[in-house]
């Protein structure tokens, strides 16, 4: 007999949401985050990127944390390759989001390359919050479309307006992107391991900032995850004999 595969289970832990409610929530996320593209445009122009380069980053990369990491490192005088490496490692989380969303959304093959461009923190959060596949598809699509259009439009406006603002560093707009990212990340830190990883990453990033070239502290902060997992495994092995003696 052929082995049966278990069907994908979609969450059903609450009442069904109306399409209007899903669209409202998705638009709220898309508009709130999409407007911060203005800060990226200003920061990119202030770091020396041309208008075309800033707009190309938003069109092709489209992941705010990685974009801010790249231009922030360049603005601080960092090596372009180091800056790109830091942005790349920040963006790898989207690949893990894609693995989950590919099962949840189950989009037709031809649509997947286009949907992959919209796999970011916000679209993933909205899609996973929905009770079924149809709602997840709607939330993902509305969030992705709204955010992509607004992010690129405000990037253009920010880059064009950077000259009128004068000294962009004095406005502190470079902190807007990281602030938005932290606001989205904080509610996801539910376990002690996740909080310890985030805390260690912050300590590594800030502690090494004065002594390492721009862009390198971001790479060093990535060591937080394996370090916390190693310490957790070591503690588990240490506690195991005690449990056996009981």
N, C-alpha and C positions, 0 to 999 in steps of 0.2 A: 504493500500500500504506500502511496505517496504521503510524505510527511506534510501535515497541514501547518501553515504559518499562522501565527497569531495576528489578528487584525489590529490595526492601530486604534488605540483607545483615545478618544477625545474627551477632555474634561467636561464634566456636567455637574459642577458643584454649586450651581445657582440658577435662578430663573433666567429664561431666555431674554435677550436684550433686543429691543426693536432696532431696525435699521437706522432710524433717526438718532437713537441714542449712541449707536456705534459711530456713526458719521460725526456726531457732535464731539465725542471724545477724541476721535482721530484728528479732527480739525483743530481742536484745542491744543493737542500735542504738536501737530505740524506747524501751526502758526507761531506758538510760543517759542519753539526751538528754531524755526526757520528764520525768524527775525534776527537771531544772533549771527547770521551770516554777514550782517553789516559790520559787526566787530571784526570778523575774519578779513573782510575786504580791506578795512582800514589798517589792520595789523599787517596784512600781506604787503600792502603798498608801503607801509612804514619800514618794512624789512628789506625793501629794495626790489621786490618783484614788480614786473610790469603788469599792466591791466590784463593783458592776454594770459600771462602766466597765472595770475590770481584766479581768473575765471576758469581756466583750464583745470586747475586743481579742484575747484568745486564741481565742475562738470564730470570729471573722470574719477577723481578719488572719492569725493562725497562721503567723508567720514570726519566730522568736526574735530575730534580729539587729535587725530593724526595730522590734520591740516594745521591746527594751531601748534602742535609739537614741531612740525617742520619749519614753519615761518618763525616761531619763537627761537629755535636754535640758530636759524640763519641771521635773525636780527641781533643775536648775541655774539655773532662772529664765528659761529661753529662751522666745521667742515660740512659741505653739502652732502657728502656720503654718510657721515655720521648722523646728520639731521634726517636724511632719508631712511636710515636704518631704524632710528627711533620711531619715526612715523609708521614704518612697516610693522614693527612689533606691536605697536598699539592697535593697528588695524587687523592683526591676525585673529582677534576675538570674533570678528564678523564671520570668519570661516566656521567657527563652532556654532554661531547662531544659525548659519545656513544649514548645517546638518540637522538641526532640530526643526527648522521651518520647512525644509524640503519634505519631511514626513507630515507635518501638520497641514501645510497648504496643498500639497500634492498637485502642483500646477502641471499643465501639459508641457511636454518637452520643449517646444519652441518658445514658450514664455519664460522658461527658467533663466536663461542668460540675462534677460531684461530685468526680471525680478531680483536677481542677484545684486544688481547695482543699488537696490534699495534696502538691502539687508544691513541694518545698522541698529544701534541701541533702541531708538524710539519705535521703529516699526516692529522690532521683535517684541518689545514690551507690550505694545498694543495688541499684536496678534495673539500672544500667549495669554492675554487676559480675557480672551473671548471664550464662550462656552462650547462652540462647535466650529467645524471647518468652514462653513459658509460665512459665519461672522468673522472668523479669523482672516479669511481672504478679503472681506470688505474692509476691515480695520487696517490691514496691511496696505491695501491699495490706496485708500484715502490718505493715510498717514504718509506713505511714501511719495505719492504724487504732490501733496500739499507741501511737504518739507523740501522735496527736490526743487520744485519751482521757486518757492520762496527763498531757499538758501542760495540758489544761483542768482536770483534777482537782487537780493540784498548784498551779495558779494560784489556784484557789479556796481551797485550804488555806493557801497562802502569804499571800494577802490577809487571810484570817481570823486568821492567827497573827501578823500584823505588829504588832498592838497588844501582844501578849504579849512580843514580842522587845524592845520599847522602841525605842531609837535604832537604826534599821535600818542607818544609814550606818556605825555602829561595827562591824558584823558583816562588812562588805565584800562582802555578797551581790550588790551591783550589778556586781561583776566576774565573777560566775559565768557569766552569759550570754555576754559577749565571750570569756571563756576557752574555753568550749565551742566557740564559733564558730571561734576561731583554731585550736583543736585539729583541727577538721574541715577547715579550709582549708589548713593547712600541708602535708599530704601531696600536695595537688593542685598545689603550686607546683613544677613539674618543670623548666620551661625558664627560661633567664636572663631572658627578657622578663617572664614571670609574676612571678619573684622581684623584679625591678627595679620593676615596677608596685606590688607589695605593699609593698615597702620605701619607695618614694616616697609612697604613700598614708599610711603610718604617720607619716612625717616631716611631711607636710603637716598631718595631723590633730593631732598632738601639738604641732607648732610654732605652729600658729595658735590652739590652745586658749586661751592666756592673753590673746589680743588680740582675738578675735572673739566675738560673742554665742554662747550655747549653741545647738548644732544647726548652726551655719554651718560649723565645721570639717569636719563630716561631708560637707557638700556640696562643700567645697573639695577634700577628699581624692579626690573623683570625677575631678578633673582629672588625676590620676596616669596613668590609662590613655591618654588622647589625647596626653599629654606624652611618655610613653615610646614610643608608636607613632610620633610625629613625629620623635623623636630617632633611632629605629631606621631610619626611612625616609631621613632625611638622611644617616645614616652609610652606608646602602646605596648611595645616589647618589654619595657621595664615594668609595667603594671601587670602584665600577663601572669608571671609566676605568683604574684600576690593573690590573684583571683583563683588560681588553681589550688593554692593552699587552703582557701576557704572551702 
